[in-house]
């Protein structure tokens, strides 16, 4: 069965597949893991969809890593 990015529950273990979409469901997950400062940007969205295997936990960790880099 195809994963529904709009309504299926997201966890850190959710696999980012070819059907990935930046939905409100994804935004809620990311805010819950990264804080209210979370936002998508083009470079980050490109990284999510670069074809490398990743899970939603990897996505949250990468956003936090990028945020930390910017604050240095």
C-alpha positions as CSV (number, residue, x, y, z in Angstrom):
1,X,0.0,0.0,0.0
2,X,1.3,3.5,-0.9
3,X,2.2,5.8,2.0
4,X,0.0,8.8,2.3
5,X,2.2,11.8,3.2
6,X,-0.9,13.8,4.0
7,X,-2.4,11.6,6.6
8,X,-0.4,8.5,7.6
9,X,1.4,8.7,10.9
10,X,5.0,9.8,10.7
11,X,7.8,8.5,13.0
12,X,11.6,8.9,12.9
13,X,11.6,5.5,11.2
14,X,9.3,6.5,8.3
15,X,11.2,5.9,5.0
16,X,11.4,8.8,2.7
17,X,10.4,7.3,-0.6
18,X,9.9,8.6,-4.2
19,X,6.4,9.6,-3.3
20,X,7.6,12.0,-0.6
21,X,5.7,15.3,-0.3
22,X,6.2,18.4,1.8
23,X,2.8,18.3,3.4
24,X,1.3,19.9,6.5
25,X,1.6,16.4,8.1
26,X,5.4,16.5,7.4
27,X,5.6,20.1,8.7
28,X,3.9,19.1,12.0
29,X,6.3,16.2,12.4
30,X,9.3,18.4,11.7
31,X,8.1,21.2,14.1
32,X,7.6,18.5,16.8
33,X,11.2,17.3,16.3
34,X,13.0,20.5,15.5
35,X,11.0,23.3,17.2
36,X,8.8,26.2,16.1
37,X,11.7,27.6,14.1
38,X,11.5,24.8,11.5
39,X,11.0,25.9,7.9
40,X,11.7,24.4,4.5
41,X,14.1,26.0,2.1
42,X,15.1,25.0,-1.4
43,X,18.4,23.5,-0.5
44,X,17.0,21.4,2.3
45,X,14.1,20.2,0.1
46,X,16.6,19.2,-2.6
47,X,18.6,17.3,0.0
48,X,15.5,15.4,1.1
49,X,14.7,14.4,-2.5
50,X,18.3,13.6,-3.6
51,X,17.6,9.9,-3.9
52,X,19.9,8.8,-1.0
53,X,18.2,6.4,1.4
54,X,16.9,8.2,4.5
55,X,14.2,8.2,7.1
56,X,12.3,11.0,8.7
57,X,14.6,10.9,11.7
58,X,17.5,11.6,9.3
59,X,15.6,14.5,7.9
60,X,15.0,16.1,11.3
61,X,18.6,15.5,12.3
62,X,19.9,17.1,9.1
63,X,17.8,20.2,9.6
64,X,19.1,20.5,13.2
65,X,22.6,20.0,12.0
66,X,22.2,22.8,9.3
67,X,20.7,25.1,11.9
68,X,23.6,24.5,14.2
69,X,26.1,25.2,11.4
70,X,24.4,28.6,10.7
71,X,24.6,29.6,14.3
72,X,28.4,29.2,14.4
